[in-house]
Amino acid sequence: MERRYAQSYLETESYKGHVTLLEISKVTEPLYVTYDDKNICIAGDGYLWLQQFPSDKRHSVTTMFDARGKIVQWYIDICYMNGVGENNIP
């Protein structure tokens, strides 16, 4: 897989926490998930994954965009805590 990654820490009136962006340039094979009878591609050439890790919250949100910029899925993780690892990655 060919990809680019960026991250930032934001502190605004309405949001405080880390935000990451994964740009998927090229995949060996697209990744599909199935919900009910619907097969949805969540990772393919040109896809973007925007992740939000709000400080002092117990969830994170991943928004997955297709190559045209259309949202194909929101994924919410419920977690014990948000933070950064030793490598400074949320």
N, CA, C and O atoms as CSV, one atom per row, in Angstrom:
chain,resi,resn,atom,element,x,y,z
A,1,MET,N,N,0.848,-1.172,0.000
A,1,MET,CA,C,0.000,0.000,0.000
A,1,MET,C,C,0.898,1.241,0.000
A,1,MET,O,O,1.886,1.313,0.731
A,2,GLU,N,N,0.536,2.194,-0.821
A,2,GLU,CA,C,1.195,3.502,-0.834
A,2,GLU,C,C,0.281,4.483,-0.122
A,2,GLU,O,O,-0.914,4.555,-0.410
A,3,ARG,N,N,0.853,5.242,0.814
A,3,ARG,CA,C,0.022,6.151,1.604
A,3,ARG,C,C,0.820,7.330,2.112
A,3,ARG,O,O,2.051,7.315,2.125
A,4,ARG,N,N,0.088,8.362,2.532
A,4,ARG,CA,C,0.681,9.513,3.219
A,4,ARG,C,C,-0.127,9.730,4.489
A,4,ARG,O,O,-1.322,9.443,4.548
A,5,TYR,N,N,0.563,10.247,5.508
A,5,TYR,CA,C,-0.066,10.420,6.815
A,5,TYR,C,C,0.305,11.792,7.367
A,5,TYR,O,O,1.444,12.241,7.242
A,6,ALA,N,N,-0.668,12.441,7.976
A,6,ALA,CA,C,-0.417,13.722,8.646
A,6,ALA,C,C,-1.245,13.754,9.922
A,6,ALA,O,O,-2.305,13.134,10.002
A,7,GLN,N,N,-0.754,14.476,10.913
A,7,GLN,CA,C,-1.512,14.639,12.148
A,7,GLN,C,C,-1.278,16.024,12.723
A,7,GLN,O,O,-0.268,16.674,12.454
A,8,SER,N,N,-2.248,16.455,13.526
A,8,SER,CA,C,-2.148,17.767,14.149
A,8,SER,C,C,-2.925,17.742,15.456
A,8,SER,O,O,-3.833,16.932,15.643
A,9,TYR,N,N,-2.555,18.632,16.344
A,9,TYR,CA,C,-3.307,18.826,17.575
A,9,TYR,C,C,-4.049,20.143,17.434
A,9,TYR,O,O,-3.444,21.167,17.120
A,10,LEU,N,N,-5.358,20.125,17.665
A,10,LEU,CA,C,-6.186,21.326,17.538
A,10,LEU,C,C,-6.781,21.682,18.890
A,10,LEU,O,O,-7.134,20.814,19.689
A,11,GLU,N,N,-6.882,22.981,19.120
A,11,GLU,CA,C,-7.565,23.464,20.312
A,11,GLU,C,C,-8.364,24.687,19.898
A,11,GLU,O,O,-7.829,25.789,19.776
A,12,THR,N,N,-9.664,24.469,19.685
A,12,THR,CA,C,-10.562,25.545,19.284
A,12,THR,C,C,-11.683,25.642,20.314
A,12,THR,O,O,-11.682,24.925,21.314
A,13,GLU,N,N,-12.629,26.526,20.063
A,13,GLU,CA,C,-13.765,26.679,20.950
A,13,GLU,C,C,-14.611,25.407,21.025
A,13,GLU,O,O,-15.159,25.080,22.078
A,14,SER,N,N,-14.716,24.690,19.895
A,14,SER,CA,C,-15.600,23.531,19.848
A,14,SER,C,C,-14.885,22.179,19.812
A,14,SER,O,O,-15.540,21.141,19.912
A,15,TYR,N,N,-13.544,22.169,19.670
A,15,TYR,CA,C,-12.827,20.892,19.592
A,15,TYR,C,C,-11.430,21.038,20.177
A,15,TYR,O,O,-10.725,22.018,19.936
A,16,LYS,N,N,-11.054,20.018,20.960
A,16,LYS,CA,C,-9.709,19.960,21.511
A,16,LYS,C,C,-9.242,18.508,21.396
A,16,LYS,O,O,-9.852,17.608,21.972
A,17,GLY,N,N,-8.164,18.285,20.653
A,17,GLY,CA,C,-7.646,16.933,20.515
A,17,GLY,C,C,-6.837,16.759,19.247
A,17,GLY,O,O,-6.566,17.716,18.522
A,18,HIS,N,N,-6.457,15.521,18.995
A,18,HIS,CA,C,-5.674,15.187,17.807
A,18,HIS,C,C,-6.581,14.881,16.624
A,18,HIS,O,O,-7.684,14.358,16.785
A,19,VAL,N,N,-6.098,15.213,15.445
A,19,VAL,CA,C,-6.761,14.896,14.179
A,19,VAL,C,C,-5.698,14.303,13.276
A,19,VAL,O,O,-4.596,14.842,13.168
A,20,THR,N,N,-6.028,13.185,12.620
A,20,THR,CA,C,-5.085,12.570,11.687
A,20,THR,C,C,-5.752,12.396,10.334
A,20,THR,O,O,-6.975,12.310,10.234
A,21,LEU,N,N,-4.922,12.346,9.291
A,21,LEU,CA,C,-5.416,12.117,7.941
A,21,LEU,C,C,-4.523,11.080,7.279
A,21,LEU,O,O,-3.308,11.255,7.185
A,22,LEU,N,N,-5.142,9.999,6.821
A,22,LEU,CA,C,-4.449,8.961,6.076
A,22,LEU,C,C,-4.921,9.038,4.628
A,22,LEU,O,O,-6.099,8.826,4.340
A,23,GLU,N,N,-4.009,9.337,3.734
A,23,GLU,CA,C,-4.317,9.381,2.303
A,23,GLU,C,C,-3.803,8.089,1.685
A,23,GLU,O,O,-2.599,7.836,1.663
A,24,ILE,N,N,-4.719,7.282,1.188
A,24,ILE,CA,C,-4.364,5.993,0.601
A,24,ILE,C,C,-4.201,6.197,-0.903
A,24,ILE,O,O,-5.185,6.367,-1.623
A,25,SER,N,N,-2.965,6.180,-1.366
A,25,SER,CA,C,-2.704,6.424,-2.786
A,25,SER,C,C,-2.979,5.188,-3.626
A,25,SER,O,O,-3.649,5.262,-4.656
A,26,LYS,N,N,-2.458,4.057,-3.182
A,26,LYS,CA,C,-2.541,2.827,-3.978
A,26,LYS,C,C,-2.668,1.634,-3.046
A,26,LYS,O,O,-1.913,1.518,-2.081
A,27,VAL,N,N,-3.618,0.745,-3.326
A,27,VAL,CA,C,-3.777,-0.482,-2.542
A,27,VAL,C,C,-3.536,-1.700,-3.427
A,27,VAL,O,O,-3.744,-1.648,-4.639
A,28,THR,N,N,-3.104,-2.775,-2.824
A,28,THR,CA,C,-2.965,-4.033,-3.542
A,28,THR,C,C,-4.335,-4.564,-3.921
A,28,THR,O,O,-4.545,-5.081,-5.018
A,29,GLU,N,N,-5.269,-4.422,-2.975
A,29,GLU,CA,C,-6.631,-4.908,-3.169
A,29,GLU,C,C,-7.567,-4.055,-2.321
A,29,GLU,O,O,-7.262,-3.807,-1.154
A,30,PRO,N,N,-8.696,-3.598,-2.861
A,30,PRO,CA,C,-9.633,-2.799,-2.070
A,30,PRO,C,C,-10.159,-3.589,-0.874
A,30,PRO,O,O,-10.251,-4.816,-0.914
A,31,LEU,N,N,-10.506,-2.856,0.198
A,31,LEU,CA,C,-11.056,-3.471,1.401
A,31,LEU,C,C,-12.555,-3.197,1.452
A,31,LEU,O,O,-12.989,-2.047,1.388
A,32,TYR,N,N,-13.337,-4.263,1.568
A,32,TYR,CA,C,-14.789,-4.166,1.626
A,32,TYR,C,C,-15.292,-4.670,2.971
A,32,TYR,O,O,-14.713,-5.581,3.563
A,33,VAL,N,N,-16.380,-4.065,3.444
A,33,VAL,CA,C,-17.108,-4.564,4.608
A,33,VAL,C,C,-18.549,-4.780,4.176
A,33,VAL,O,O,-19.034,-4.132,3.248
A,34,THR,N,N,-19.223,-5.689,4.851
A,34,THR,CA,C,-20.609,-5.987,4.508
A,34,THR,C,C,-21.515,-5.639,5.679
A,34,THR,O,O,-21.294,-6.097,6.800
A,35,TYR,N,N,-22.537,-4.827,5.415
A,35,TYR,CA,C,-23.557,-4.481,6.388
A,35,TYR,C,C,-24.892,-4.895,5.793
A,35,TYR,O,O,-25.269,-4.442,4.712
A,36,ASP,N,N,-25.600,-5.756,6.502
A,36,ASP,CA,C,-26.822,-6.364,5.979
A,36,ASP,C,C,-26.462,-7.014,4.637
A,36,ASP,O,O,-25.625,-7.916,4.597
A,37,ASP,N,N,-27.071,-6.578,3.565
A,37,ASP,CA,C,-26.755,-7.144,2.250
A,37,ASP,C,C,-25.921,-6.192,1.409
A,37,ASP,O,O,-25.756,-6.414,0.209
A,38,LYS,N,N,-25.393,-5.134,2.017
A,38,LYS,CA,C,-24.640,-4.116,1.291
A,38,LYS,C,C,-23.140,-4.335,1.441
A,38,LYS,O,O,-22.640,-4.454,2.560
A,39,ASN,N,N,-22.427,-4.389,0.334
A,39,ASN,CA,C,-20.974,-4.522,0.316
A,39,ASN,C,C,-20.387,-3.126,0.071
A,39,ASN,O,O,-20.623,-2.538,-0.985
A,40,ILE,N,N,-19.620,-2.586,1.040
A,40,ILE,CA,C,-19.123,-1.213,0.960
A,40,ILE,C,C,-17.604,-1.213,0.948
A,40,ILE,O,O,-16.969,-1.833,1.801
A,41,CYS,N,N,-17.018,-0.507,-0.030
A,41,CYS,CA,C,-15.570,-0.361,-0.091
A,41,CYS,C,C,-15.172,0.763,0.864
A,41,CYS,O,O,-15.668,1.884,0.753
A,42,ILE,N,N,-14.258,0.452,1.818
A,42,ILE,CA,C,-13.819,1.469,2.784
A,42,ILE,C,C,-12.355,1.856,2.600
A,42,ILE,O,O,-11.883,2.802,3.230
A,43,ALA,N,N,-11.629,1.131,1.737
A,43,ALA,CA,C,-10.226,1.476,1.460
A,43,ALA,C,C,-9.904,1.062,0.034
A,43,ALA,O,O,-9.984,-0.113,-0.323
A,44,GLY,N,N,-9.541,2.045,-0.768
A,44,GLY,CA,C,-9.175,1.809,-2.161
A,44,GLY,C,C,-8.272,2.933,-2.632
A,44,GLY,O,O,-7.963,3.849,-1.870
A,45,ASP,N,N,-7.852,2.866,-3.874
A,45,ASP,CA,C,-6.991,3.909,-4.437
A,45,ASP,C,C,-7.666,5.275,-4.291
A,45,ASP,O,O,-8.819,5.449,-4.684
A,46,GLY,N,N,-6.942,6.236,-3.726
A,46,GLY,CA,C,-7.451,7.597,-3.597
A,46,GLY,C,C,-8.364,7.842,-2.409
A,46,GLY,O,O,-8.915,8.936,-2.287
A,47,TYR,N,N,-8.544,6.880,-1.541
A,47,TYR,CA,C,-9.414,7.053,-0.373
A,47,TYR,C,C,-8.695,7.849,0.716
A,47,TYR,O,O,-7.466,7.863,0.786
A,48,LEU,N,N,-9.486,8.512,1.562
A,48,LEU,CA,C,-8.971,9.269,2.711
A,48,LEU,C,C,-9.667,8.786,3.975
A,48,LEU,O,O,-10.868,8.514,3.974
A,49,TRP,N,N,-8.895,8.684,5.053
A,49,TRP,CA,C,-9.458,8.397,6.375
A,49,TRP,C,C,-9.097,9.563,7.292
A,49,TRP,O,O,-7.922,9.812,7.562
A,50,LEU,N,N,-10.106,10.265,7.761
A,50,LEU,CA,C,-9.932,11.363,8.703
A,50,LEU,C,C,-10.310,10.845,10.084
A,50,LEU,O,O,-11.420,10.353,10.285
A,51,GLN,N,N,-9.382,10.957,11.041
A,51,GLN,CA,C,-9.648,10.454,12.385
A,51,GLN,C,C,-9.576,11.582,13.406
A,51,GLN,O,O,-8.690,12.435,13.350
A,52,GLN,N,N,-10.523,11.572,14.339
A,52,GLN,CA,C,-10.587,12.570,15.400
A,52,GLN,C,C,-10.464,11.854,16.741
A,52,GLN,O,O,-11.187,10.898,17.024
A,53,PHE,N,N,-9.537,12.337,17.554
A,53,PHE,CA,C,-9.298,11.791,18.888
A,53,PHE,C,C,-9.463,12.914,19.908
A,53,PHE,O,O,-8.468,13.508,20.324
A,54,PRO,N,N,-10.699,13.223,20.323
A,54,PRO,CA,C,-10.911,14.342,21.234
A,54,PRO,C,C,-10.300,14.080,22.614
A,54,PRO,O,O,-10.435,12.992,23.173
A,55,SER,N,N,-9.637,15.085,23.139
A,55,SER,CA,C,-9.044,14.990,24.475
A,55,SER,C,C,-10.136,14.830,25.523
A,55,SER,O,O,-11.243,15.347,25.373
A,56,ASP,N,N,-9.810,14.115,26.572
A,56,ASP,CA,C,-10.719,13.934,27.713
A,56,ASP,C,C,-12.059,13.310,27.325
A,56,ASP,O,O,-13.061,13.518,28.009
A,57,LYS,N,N,-12.081,12.545,26.228
A,57,LYS,CA,C,-13.292,11.837,25.809
A,57,LYS,C,C,-12.979,10.355,25.718
A,57,LYS,O,O,-11.814,9.955,25.739
A,58,ARG,N,N,-14.000,9.558,25.619
A,58,ARG,CA,C,-13.826,8.107,25.553
A,58,ARG,C,C,-14.321,7.541,24.228
A,58,ARG,O,O,-14.948,6.484,24.171
A,59,HIS,N,N,-14.020,8.273,23.177
A,59,HIS,CA,C,-14.372,7.802,21.833
A,59,HIS,C,C,-13.427,8.438,20.815
A,59,HIS,O,O,-12.757,9.431,21.097
A,60,SER,N,N,-13.392,7.843,19.638
A,60,SER,CA,C,-12.725,8.457,18.483
A,60,SER,C,C,-13.622,8.220,17.274
A,60,SER,O,O,-14.429,7.290,17.259
A,61,VAL,N,N,-13.475,9.063,16.269
A,61,VAL,CA,C,-14.325,8.986,15.077
A,61,VAL,C,C,-13.436,8.899,13.844
A,61,VAL,O,O,-12.520,9.703,13.668
A,62,THR,N,N,-13.715,7.919,12.996
A,62,THR,CA,C,-13.037,7.812,11.704
A,62,THR,C,C,-14.075,8.046,10.617
A,62,THR,O,O,-15.115,7.388,10.588
A,63,THR,N,N,-13.786,8.985,9.723
A,63,THR,CA,C,-14.641,9.248,8.572
A,63,THR,C,C,-13.867,8.802,7.339
A,63,THR,O,O,-12.741,9.245,7.110
A,64,MET,N,N,-14.474,7.925,6.548
A,64,MET,CA,C,-13.812,7.368,5.371
A,64,MET,C,C,-14.436,7.954,4.112
A,64,MET,O,O,-15.652,7.913,3.925
A,65,PHE,N,N,-13.576,8.504,3.248
A,65,PHE,CA,C,-14.010,9.151,2.008
A,65,PHE,C,C,-13.515,8.342,0.818
A,65,PHE,O,O,-12.394,7.834,0.838
A,66,ASP,N,N,-14.337,8.219,-0.215
A,66,ASP,CA,C,-13.876,7.555,-1.433
A,66,ASP,C,C,-13.033,8.519,-2.268
A,66,ASP,O,O,-12.804,9.657,-1.858
A,67,ALA,N,N,-12.578,8.076,-3.418
A,67,ALA,CA,C,-11.684,8.874,-4.264
A,67,ALA,C,C,-12.355,10.142,-4.800
A,67,ALA,O,O,-11.664,11.067,-5.226
A,68,ARG,N,N,-13.698,10.198,-4.785
A,68,ARG,CA,C,-14.420,11.399,-5.234
A,68,ARG,C,C,-14.729,12.350,-4.082
A,68,ARG,O,O,-15.299,13.420,-4.295
A,69,GLY,N,N,-14.351,11.959,-2.846
A,69,GLY,CA,C,-14.611,12.800,-1.681
A,69,GLY,C,C,-15.941,12.530,-1.011
A,69,GLY,O,O,-16.332,13.265,-0.104
A,70,LYS,N,N,-16.648,11.490,-1.434
A,70,LYS,CA,C,-17.934,11.133,-0.840
A,70,LYS,C,C,-17.691,10.288,0.415
A,70,LYS,O,O,-16.868,9.373,0.406
A,71,ILE,N,N,-18.419,10.608,1.498
A,71,ILE,CA,C,-18.301,9.814,2.723
A,71,ILE,C,C,-18.917,8.446,2.480
A,71,ILE,O,O,-20.074,8.333,2.074
A,72,VAL,N,N,-18.121,7.399,2.737
A,72,VAL,CA,C,-18.631,6.036,2.576
A,72,VAL,C,C,-18.933,5.377,3.921
A,72,VAL,O,O,-19.712,4.426,3.987
A,73,GLN,N,N,-18.312,5.885,4.999
A,73,GLN,CA,C,-18.580,5.302,6.314
A,73,GLN,C,C,-18.046,6.205,7.420
A,73,GLN,O,O,-16.999,6.836,7.281
A,74,TRP,N,N,-18.790,6.249,8.520
A,74,TRP,CA,C,-18.302,6.791,9.781
A,74,TRP,C,C,-18.119,5.600,10.702
A,74,TRP,O,O,-18.952,4.694,10.733
A,75,TYR,N,N,-17.036,5.604,11.445
A,75,TYR,CA,C,-16.771,4.516,12.376
A,75,TYR,C,C,-16.428,5.140,13.721
A,75,TYR,O,O,-15.514,5.959,13.817
A,76,ILE,N,N,-17.152,4.755,14.745
A,76,ILE,CA,C,-16.930,5.329,16.076
A,76,ILE,C,C,-16.409,4.233,16.998
A,76,ILE,O,O,-17.042,3.192,17.178
A,77,ASP,N,N,-15.248,4.491,17.572
A,77,ASP,CA,C,-14.669,3.585,18.559
A,77,ASP,C,C,-14.969,4.112,19.952
A,77,ASP,O,O,-14.725,5.284,20.240
A,78,ILE,N,N,-15.497,3.258,20.816
A,78,ILE,CA,C,-15.659,3.583,22.224
A,78,ILE,C,C,-14.419,3.026,22.917
A,78,ILE,O,O,-14.098,1.849,22.754
A,79,CYS,N,N,-13.724,3.850,23.680
A,79,CYS,CA,C,-12.440,3.427,24.244
A,79,CYS,C,C,-12.302,3.877,25.692
A,79,CYS,O,O,-13.058,4.720,26.176
A,80,TYR,N,N,-11.341,3.309,26.355
A,80,TYR,CA,C,-11.066,3.643,27.751
A,80,TYR,C,C,-10.578,5.085,27.877
A,80,TYR,O,O,-10.971,5.808,28.792
A,81,MET,N,N,-9.702,5.497,26.929
A,81,MET,CA,C,-9.169,6.863,26.935
A,81,MET,C,C,-8.517,7.155,25.586
A,81,MET,O,O,-8.186,6.236,24.837
A,82,ASN,N,N,-8.340,8.418,25.288
A,82,ASN,CA,C,-7.558,8.847,24.120
A,82,ASN,C,C,-6.233,9.398,24.610
A,82,ASN,O,O,-6.166,10.013,25.674
A,83,GLY,N,N,-5.198,9.182,23.852
A,83,GLY,CA,C,-3.880,9.696,24.207
A,83,GLY,C,C,-2.924,9.438,23.064
A,83,GLY,O,O,-3.336,9.022,21.981
A,84,VAL,N,N,-1.648,9.685,23.304
A,84,VAL,CA,C,-0.622,9.443,22.301
A,84,VAL,C,C,0.380,8.424,22.831
A,84,VAL,O,O,0.660,8.373,24.029
A,85,GLY,N,N,0.911,7.622,21.929
A,85,GLY,CA,C,1.920,6.636,22.301
A,85,GLY,C,C,3.305,7.259,22.379
A,85,GLY,O,O,3.472,8.462,22.182
A,86,GLU,N,N,4.289,6.428,22.666
A,86,GLU,CA,C,5.675,6.886,22.750
A,86,GLU,C,C,6.162,7.496,21.442
A,86,GLU,O,O,7.055,8.343,21.438
A,87,ASN,N,N,5.567,7.058,20.325
A,87,ASN,CA,C,5.941,7.563,19.011
A,87,ASN,C,C,5.164,8.818,18.629
A,87,ASN,O,O,5.248,9.275,17.489
A,88,ASN,N,N,4.402,9.384,19.580
A,88,ASN,CA,C,3.613,10.605,19.398
A,88,ASN,C,C,2.452,10.435,18.415
A,88,ASN,O,O,1.977,11.412,17.837
A,89,ILE,N,N,2.000,9.201,18.229
A,89,ILE,CA,C,0.844,8.936,17.360
A,89,ILE,C,C,-0.351,8.594,18.233
A,89,ILE,O,O,-0.249,7.752,19.125
A,90,PRO,N,N,-1.496,9.250,17.980
A,90,PRO,CA,C,-2.702,8.957,18.790
A,90,PRO,C,C,-3.101,7.488,18.695
A,90,PRO,O,O,-4.085,7.075,19.309
